[in-house]
Amino acid sequence: MSEQEHEHEHNYGKVYLILLVLLAVSILGPMLEIQVVTLITAFGIAGVKALLVARKFMHINEAPKFISYLMTTCLVFMMLFFAGVSPDVMESSGDNWKKNLKMWLYSPPPAHHASHDPEGHGSGGH
Amino acid sequence: MRPIATTRSASGMPTGLLAVWWVVASEIVIFGGLLASYLMYRLSHDSWSEQAANTNTAIGATNTFVLLTSSFLAVSAHAAAEKGDGKKAARYLWYTIGGAATFVAIKSYEWYTEISHGFTITSNTFWSFYYTAAGIHALHVIAGAFIMAIVAREAAKGLELHRVELIGIYWHFVDIVWIFLFPLLYIAK
């Protein structure tokens, strides 16, 4: 076994142990019920764990550079799209627009109403 | 038989490896979109925390441990394959499949408990997201386990050892997705 291979294998074990310690912290941190601590321990550590897996297990840093660019591009474009639509989802009003909650409720098509209206008043009044 | 291009001169890497990275790139958009949608709705609906309080953190943490361990086993299989030890690589792959089976078994028990308590995919939007995200992820785990079994069978005979790395990359990505699903669905309450 070459020295580099031996070091690789040794590193896998070390990385695994670090991942387990990080998992323990991400479970214990939110138990303090402090919002900042929860954000850092749960989500910050998730980012660190993901990075460790990508670099040490997937060997993304050993792949040609364009692979990292490809992954980053997909992630960034996806996030850009969501950043664009997030005001529509997360806000109830903005400049010159207001979310009409009634529009979110299901109402049968008007034609359906009209055909069952004996007095022929159309879909109004429902 | 027509010749097959096994290496791409433009990318400087084997065709299979390039294909797996493309799969991962497309999965980033699928799971990234799902997680981003969840996050947007979660941040704008405080009432979701009441629903999220019903998910079982201990079960989620156990499954995270199982997936991290299976990822370690998958990378150990890769190390064995690099040394040309197909039998060892196959053995590690079967251990990884064991991890996948454990994950699915735990998830099944979890869903059974939740459904029997009345939390179904139609209960409300939180549970719709919960079952959709965890369900799509579980399907990836099952698909990965099947592919891994095929790769392990060949690797045991010392054949197609380069595929051990390919299925490993996919498996680690599935692990990464769960690393983000865990705090979103089980920790943020």
Contacts between the chains, C-beta under 8 A, distances in Angstrom:
chain1	res1	chain2	res2	distance
A	1	B	83	6.8
A	5	B	79	7.1
A	5	B	82	6.9
A	5	B	83	6.7
A	8	B	79	6.3
A	9	B	76	7.5
A	9	B	79	5.2
A	12	B	72	6.4
A	12	B	75	5.2
A	12	B	76	6.3
A	12	B	79	6.8
A	13	B	72	7.7
A	15	B	72	7.9
A	16	B	68	7.0
A	16	B	69	7.6
A	16	B	72	4.1
A	19	B	68	5.0
A	19	B	72	7.9
A	20	B	65	7.2
A	20	B	68	6.6
A	23	B	61	7.0
A	23	B	64	5.7
A	23	B	65	6.5
A	23	B	68	6.6
A	26	B	182	7.7
A	26	B	183	6.5
A	26	B	187	6.9
A	27	B	57	7.0
A	27	B	61	5.2
A	27	B	187	7.5
A	30	B	187	5.1
A	30	B	188	7.9
A	30	B	189	8.0
A	38	B	187	7.1
A	38	B	188	7.2
A	42	B	183	3.8
A	42	B	187	4.3
A	42	B	188	6.5
A	43	B	183	5.6
A	43	B	188	8.0
A	46	B	179	5.2
A	46	B	180	5.4
A	46	B	182	7.2
A	46	B	183	5.2
A	49	B	179	4.9
A	50	B	176	4.7
A	50	B	179	5.2
A	50	B	180	6.8
A	53	B	71	6.3
A	53	B	172	5.3
A	53	B	175	5.8
A	53	B	176	5.4
A	53	B	179	7.1
A	54	B	172	7.3
A	54	B	176	6.7
A	56	B	75	7.9
A	57	B	71	5.7
A	57	B	72	7.7
A	57	B	74	7.5
A	57	B	75	4.6
A	57	B	168	7.4
A	57	B	172	4.7
A	57	B	175	7.9
A	58	B	168	7.7
A	58	B	169	5.3
A	58	B	172	4.7
A	58	B	173	7.2
A	63	B	13	7.1
A	63	B	17	7.8
A	63	B	21	7.1
A	64	B	11	6.5
A	64	B	12	5.7
A	64	B	13	6.1
A	66	B	11	7.2
A	67	B	21	5.2
A	70	B	21	6.7
A	70	B	22	7.9
A	70	B	25	5.3
A	71	B	21	7.7
A	71	B	24	6.9
A	71	B	25	6.0
A	71	B	28	6.3
A	74	B	25	4.8
A	74	B	26	7.7
A	74	B	28	4.5
A	74	B	29	5.4
A	74	B	32	7.5
A	75	B	28	5.6
A	75	B	32	6.2
A	77	B	29	7.9
A	78	B	28	6.9
A	78	B	29	5.1
A	78	B	32	4.5
A	78	B	33	5.9
A	78	B	36	6.8
A	79	B	32	7.4
A	79	B	36	6.9
A	81	B	33	8.0
A	82	B	33	7.3
A	82	B	36	4.2
A	82	B	37	7.5
A	82	B	40	6.8
A	86	B	40	5.4
A	89	B	40	4.8
A	89	B	41	6.9
A	89	B	44	6.6
A	90	B	40	5.7
A	90	B	43	6.4
A	90	B	44	4.2
A	91	B	44	7.8
